């Protein structure tokens, strides 16, 4: 069996996107088509005119792919799907189709589906005639039935591997998803205003602009938010949680901690309650993982704390329908419902996942992340209760993130510097001092995303902390002493701030230059 390792370049006027993007886009659509064919085959007999129409659509979908390569291979490897060696992204719109293919391939004990140029409707129908009978045809028997019926262009594969460069089923090594945006993807409407801890928003007039600098919310963050959407969707929460998928979402953030990427709380993804939930989970995860790395935890522990941080607030999905007011206007009943979410979260995780060590850690973090030293906080626990290390880390990360995304009806923003000051000042008794120290070491005295006035009167944006001197972070000068904005070419970066300059003060949100806010949004 031969395979083209390098897809042919597009003809003039054809799709000019990079091959990886074209194949991934095809793969996402292919999952949906396979799901449709399967459901149609269960409702109508294979060969029925309705089924034939869907077969025609399936073949039309494959035409552009066969212009790029001799064959298309959809492969299942552990918890991922690949098309011609490119890992398929999991997006909110395709997660059910992704899960369908994973489950049905597993049920039939196959690892891949190979489609070759020259495929016609008769072979598709013959394949599905056998595929629709998993109790009869699975694994080798499914392959034997297909080849025995004369199929040459649509066959299952029992095993796939990425170990060999000339793998029959995976063209090349699996590649990470590229940074190229999908041209046909609808633009996400980003509402930079935050909500309170329950995603409740003030009146539109009170909303301000995001404070995250352009480029600060990077690829790993965006991918994590998308993955978290699928993990924390209401149907997933109350039916089945896949912790192995959660670890995949967390892994880029763990890698970022080891690469010393700056911790910038991403606010530009917030639009409505659900988006707040996803972004809050990822932001908390990002801060918690960075703190845990500073404290010396190993990669496995960082993955565990990342997963626990993603799920720490899942109990809110159980009680949120009891809450209609902003946090600072709760009735007694609403406050009681809110304080029940840690317990409900632990119960929900226990019901929705297989019990193992990671599950138990997630349950404990969900239960304990609002407990304070000395047994204060909620829920009520027996005297002498000791919270876990992971819970104490997530408690600090959760509060740091929540303060920056909370707004009262007065619409006042809390900057990263202010959030840190509140936690080190009036709120410090609520947290383990060691964890507060880890937070400062992780985000710096002037956290990334904070705008500051320098000693020479210029305005700068903090890019990253300086481990050698927390008072001299890495900054980008964005405005002159007369507050006039610097162009991109004129902007000056100091990595770190030199000795002849110092930070005079941290700006309040209302002092942020207007154009800088627009760039950050």
Residue pairs with C-beta under 8 A, 6 or more apart in sequence:
1 71
1 168
2 70
3 69
3 70
3 71
3 73
3 168
3 171
4 69
4 70
4 71
4 171
5 171
5 172
7 19
7 22
7 23
7 68
7 69
7 84
8 67
8 68
8 69
10 16
10 68
11 67
14 67
15 22
15 64
17 25
17 180
17 183
18 178
18 180
19 68
20 86
20 175
20 177
20 178
20 180
21 178
21 180
21 182
22 64
22 68
23 65
23 68
23 83
23 84
23 86
24 83
24 86
24 88
24 89
24 177
25 182
25 184
26 61
26 62
26 64
26 65
26 72
26 83
27 74
27 81
27 83
27 86
27 88
28 88
28 89
28 91
28 94
28 97
29 61
30 61
30 62
30 72
30 74
30 83
31 81
31 88
31 94
31 97
31 98
31 100
31 101
32 94
32 97
33 54
33 57
33 58
33 61
34 58
34 97
34 100
34 101
34 113
35 96
35 97
35 100
35 101
36 54
36 57
37 51
37 54
37 55
37 58
37 124
37 128
38 100
38 104
38 128
38 131
38 132
40 50
40 51
40 54
41 51
41 128
41 131
41 132
42 132
43 50
44 50
44 51
45 51
46 125
46 128
46 129
46 132
47 125
47 129
51 125
51 128
52 121
52 125
55 121
55 124
55 125
56 121
58 124
59 119
59 120
59 121
59 124
62 72
62 115
62 119
65 72
66 72
66 117
66 119
69 84
69 171
70 116
70 117
71 114
71 115
71 116
71 117
72 83
72 84
72 114
72 115
72 116
73 82
73 83
73 84
73 112
73 113
73 114
73 115
73 157
73 160
73 169
73 170
73 171
74 81
74 82
74 83
74 101
74 112
74 113
74 115
75 81
75 82
75 83
75 111
75 112
75 157
75 160
75 169
75 170
76 82
76 101
76 102
76 105
76 106
76 110
76 111
76 112
76 160
77 111
77 160
77 162
77 170
77 174
79 102
79 242
79 244
79 245
79 248
80 87
80 88
80 174
80 248
81 87
81 88
81 98
81 101
81 102
82 88
82 170
82 174
84 170
84 171
84 172
85 162
85 170
85 171
85 172
85 173
85 174
85 175
86 174
86 175
86 177
87 174
87 175
87 176
87 177
88 98
89 177
89 223
89 226
90 98
90 226
90 227
90 230
90 245
91 226
91 230
92 226
92 229
92 230
92 233
95 230
95 233
104 134
105 111
105 112
105 113
107 134
107 138
108 131
108 134
108 137
108 138
108 139
108 142
108 156
109 138
109 139
109 142
109 158
110 138
110 139
110 142
110 143
110 156
110 157
110 158
111 157
111 158
111 159
111 160
111 169
112 156
112 157
112 160
112 169
113 154
113 155
113 156
113 157
114 154
114 155
114 156
114 157
114 169
115 153
115 154
116 152
116 153
116 154
117 153
118 152
118 153
119 153
119 154
120 153
123 150
123 151
123 152
123 153
123 154
124 154
126 146
126 149
126 150
126 151
127 146
127 151
127 154
127 155
130 136
130 137
130 142
130 145
130 146
130 149
131 137
131 142
131 156
137 145
139 158
140 158
142 156
143 155
143 156
143 157
143 158
146 154
146 155
146 156
147 155
157 168
157 169
160 167
160 169
160 170
161 167
161 169
161 170
162 170
162 173
162 174
165 172
165 173
177 223
179 219
188 269
188 271
189 271
190 210
190 268
190 269
190 270
190 271
190 521
191 207
191 270
191 271
191 272
191 275
192 207
192 208
192 209
192 210
192 267
192 268
192 270
192 521
193 201
193 202
193 207
193 208
193 270
193 407
194 267
194 270
194 276
194 404
194 405
194 406
194 407
194 413
195 201
195 270
195 273
195 276
195 405
195 406
195 407
196 326
196 327
196 328
196 406
196 407
196 408
197 327
197 402
197 406
198 273
198 316
198 320
198 323
198 326
198 327
198 338
199 272
199 273
199 274
199 276
199 277
199 280
200 273
200 323
200 325
200 326
200 327
201 207
201 272
201 407
202 326
202 407
202 408
202 409
202 411
203 409
205 411
206 407
206 409
206 410
206 411
207 407
207 411
208 411
208 413
208 509
208 517
209 512
209 517
209 518
209 520
209 521
210 267
210 268
210 517
210 520
210 521
211 267
211 404
211 413
211 415
211 416
211 449
211 451
211 509
211 512
211 517
211 520
212 264
212 265
212 266
212 267
212 268
212 449
212 520
213 264
213 448
213 449
213 461
213 463
213 476
213 519
213 520
214 519
214 520
216 262
216 264
216 266
216 448
216 449
216 520
217 264
217 266
217 268
217 269
218 261
219 252
220 252
220 253
220 255
220 256
220 261
221 253
221 266
221 282
221 286
222 269
223 249
223 252
224 249
224 250
224 252
224 253
224 282
224 285
224 286
225 266
225 269
225 278
225 279
225 282
227 245
227 248
227 249
228 249
228 278
228 281
228 282
228 310
229 274
229 278
230 236
230 245
231 241
231 242
231 245
231 246
231 249
231 310
231 311
232 277
232 278
232 281
232 310
232 311
232 314
232 317
234 317
237 314
237 317
237 348
237 352
238 317
238 348
238 352
239 352
240 352
240 353
241 311
241 349
241 352
241 353
242 353
243 307
243 353
243 356
243 358
243 359
243 362
246 306
246 307
246 310
246 311
247 303
247 306
247 307
249 310
250 285
250 289
250 303
250 306
250 307
250 310
251 303
253 282
253 285
253 286
253 289
253 306
254 289
254 293
254 299
254 302
254 303
254 306
256 286
256 289
256 290
257 289
257 290
257 292
257 293
257 302
258 293
258 299
260 464
262 448
262 463
262 464
262 465
262 474
263 286
263 287
263 290
263 442
263 443
263 447
263 448
264 447
264 448
264 449
265 283
265 286
265 287
265 400
265 401
265 404
265 405
265 416
265 449
266 279
266 282
266 283
267 279
267 404
267 405
268 520
268 521
269 275
269 278
269 279
270 276
270 279
270 405
273 320
276 405
277 313
277 316
279 405
280 313
280 401
280 402
280 405
281 309
281 310
281 311
281 312
281 313
282 310
283 401
283 405
284 309
284 310
284 312
284 394
284 397
284 398
284 401
285 306
285 309
285 310
285 397
287 396
287 397
287 400
287 401
287 439
287 442
287 443
288 305
288 306
288 308
288 309
288 393
288 394
288 396
288 397
289 302
289 305
289 306
289 309
290 442
290 443
291 393
291 396
291 397
291 435
291 438
291 439
291 442
292 301
292 302
292 305
292 390
292 393
293 302
294 438
294 441
294 442
295 393
295 434
295 438
297 305
304 358
304 361
304 390
305 361
305 365
305 390
305 393
305 394
307 358
307 361
307 362
308 361
308 362
308 364
308 365
308 366
308 390
308 394
309 365
309 394
309 397
309 398
311 345
311 349
311 362
311 365
311 366
312 345
312 365
312 366
312 369
312 394
312 398
313 341
313 345
313 366
313 398
314 345
314 348
314 349
314 366
315 340
315 341
315 342
315 343
315 344
315 345
315 346
315 347
315 348
315 366
316 341
316 345
317 348
318 340
318 341
318 344
318 345
318 348
319 337
319 338
319 340
319 341
319 344
322 333
322 334
322 337
323 330
323 334
323 337
323 338
324 334
325 331
325 334
326 408
326 409
327 338
327 406
328 408
328 409
329 409
330 338
339 370
339 378
339 379
340 379
342 366
342 367
342 368
342 369
342 370
342 378
342 379
343 367
343 379
345 363
345 366
345 367
346 363
346 364
346 366
346 367
348 366
349 359
349 362
349 363
349 366
350 359
350 363
353 359
353 362
361 388
361 390
364 388
364 390
364 391
365 388
365 390
365 391
365 394
367 379
367 391
368 387
368 388
368 391
368 395
369 391
369 394
369 395
369 398
370 377
370 378
370 379
370 395
371 377
371 378
371 379
371 381
371 385
371 387
371 391
371 395
372 395
372 429
372 430
372 431
373 429
373 430
373 431
373 432
375 381
375 383
375 384
375 385
376 430
377 430
387 395
392 431
392 432
392 435
393 435
393 438
395 430
395 431
395 435
396 423
396 431
396 432
396 435
396 436
396 438
396 439
397 439
399 423
399 427
399 430
399 431
400 419
400 420
400 423
400 439
400 443
403 414
403 418
403 419
403 422
403 423
404 414
404 415
404 416
404 419
406 414
407 413
412 509
413 509
413 510
414 422
414 509
415 450
415 451
415 506
415 507
415 508
415 509
416 443
416 446
416 447
416 448
416 449
416 450
416 462
417 446
417 447
417 450
417 452
417 506
418 506
418 508
419 447
420 439
420 440
420 443
420 445
420 447
423 431
423 436
423 439
424 436
424 440
428 436
440 470
441 465
441 467
441 470
442 465
443 465
444 462
444 464
444 465
444 466
444 470
444 473
445 465
445 470
445 471
445 473
446 452
446 462
446 465
446 470
446 471
446 473
446 503
446 506
447 462
447 465
448 462
448 463
448 464
448 465
448 473
449 461
449 462
450 461
450 462
450 506
450 507
451 459
451 460
451 461
451 462
451 478
451 506
451 507
451 511
451 512
451 513
451 516
452 459
452 460
452 461
452 462
452 475
452 503
452 504
452 505
452 506
452 507
453 459
453 460
453 503
453 504
453 505
453 506
453 507
454 460
454 475
454 477
454 497
454 501
454 502
454 503
454 504
455 501
455 502
455 503
455 504
456 481
456 501
457 481
457 504
458 477
458 479
458 480
458 481
459 477
459 478
459 479
459 483
459 507
459 513
459 516
460 475
460 476
460 477
460 478
460 494
461 475
461 476
461 478
461 516
462 473
462 474
462 475
463 473
463 474
463 475
463 476
463 493
463 495
464 473
464 474
465 473
465 474
466 472
466 473
466 474
466 496
466 497
468 496
469 496
471 502
471 503
472 496
472 497
472 498
472 499
472 502
472 503
473 496
473 497
473 503
474 493
474 494
474 495
474 496
474 497
475 493
475 494
475 496
475 497
476 491
476 492
476 493
476 494
477 486
477 491
477 492
477 493
477 494
478 485
478 486
478 491
478 513
478 516
479 485
479 486
479 513
479 516
480 486
483 513
485 513
485 515
485 516
486 492
494 501
497 503
